[in-house]
Amino acid sequence: MLRNVWLTCMLGLVAFKAQGSDDFQCVDTGPSAPWAPHMPTVTKDSDSYQATVEVNIVDKGYSYVIEEYLDYEGNRGLMISNRNGQKSTFIFSYDTDELFSIIDDHCSVSNISDNRFGFIFGSGSKTSVDHRHIFGSAAVLRFAADIYDVYNGTSEVRGIPADVYSTCISWPGVVGTARVAYYFSSPGWNMSAPRQQLPLRIEVEGISSVPTRGQRDPADPNAQTAKPRHFHHVYDFVNYLPYIAVDPSVFLTPPNIVCENRVITKTFPKLGRYFSFRSEKVDPLSGIIEHRAVWYDLDAKMIRHDFRWQPPGAAQYTNGITTITDFNTGVDYSIDHVSGCRTSPAKALDLGAHKETQAADGMQFFTIDLQDPNSVFYLNINYTYVGQASMHLRGLMFDLA
């Protein structure tokens, strides 16, 4: 039914025959007449985009939904696929030629050019010997400027009036011969983005140049003959935006996901031999807020903590408590500013304390020493730089590892 409707609106400039057969042909007789509308320039005006895409693989009888993000300035792309109840995330880093594939909380790393999903945003344009840049939206969506379009009249997509354009293409290594129809919202129809004439649908039908397995070869029972296959795909773009409207952190690998063997683009920093900082800890159950100021000195082998709480409780907590740990002598000094100073042995659980078990005369004992600066914050693990993100509450940019 859809095929018949489509044929009636054809203007005779692009034609195909024998749909679903091996002798599929797309006959392209040239560009539209001078009076005919031309394909909108939205993908040429903006190299970045984001959209939710419903993918219908008509020839195989299944559908799935993907979210696509192309950040041209950031030289990166993102595709989130939801198919048959499974979520898969693919992050494309063209600066490092890496594709991060995250499925079931497992991350694998490969080169974009070597991965079977590398074609999603293309292999990129080569800007130097070892550096590539992601294609712009026009090339990724196959609205390439060097492919002229044929105006095929009007249609309707999800109740939205649409102008239809088509062309014949050949995509080396992927598509042998194919006919592509592009549907754009008609002028005068307001969309979610602050402009009109946005992509609504791409329909691709043709013969794949990537062969599929056919019948077994009688001469070799273990081998199979290969033959090109007919395909028919429909891509519906929902809420297409010609810019990136989400937080840039979506292009980073998710928290608590480790991607082994990724390219190291920035070395992990080392803390100095002395430092100070302030922190705040909130207990949502009791509503108590702990304020802490810390001074650390590795050369002096001493560390100081000033504590204060809100809302205040007893008098000593109202005025705050200061603790000073001297690792030269192994003594803790606790000053509550009300009852004075108390001393006690340094504790292995104190922040900055390092416990080491030793043995002498058949007996075991442990000593306590000041940890090195990075060990205080568990920074001596093999961290790998992920990228930059922002703190929403403080507006600061920070490196994430």
Helices and strands as residue ranges (DSSP letters): H 2-8, E 14-17, E 25-28, H 42-45, E 49-57, E 62-71, E 76-83, E 86-93, E 98-103, E 106-111, G 112-114, E 125-128, E 131-133, H 137-140, E 150-157, E 160-171, E 175-185, E 199-208, E 212-217, E 220-227, E 230-241, G 248-251, E 274-282, E 289-297, E 302-310, H 315-319, E 321-326, E 331-335, E 341-345, E 353-360, E 363-370, H 373-376, E 387-390, E 397-400
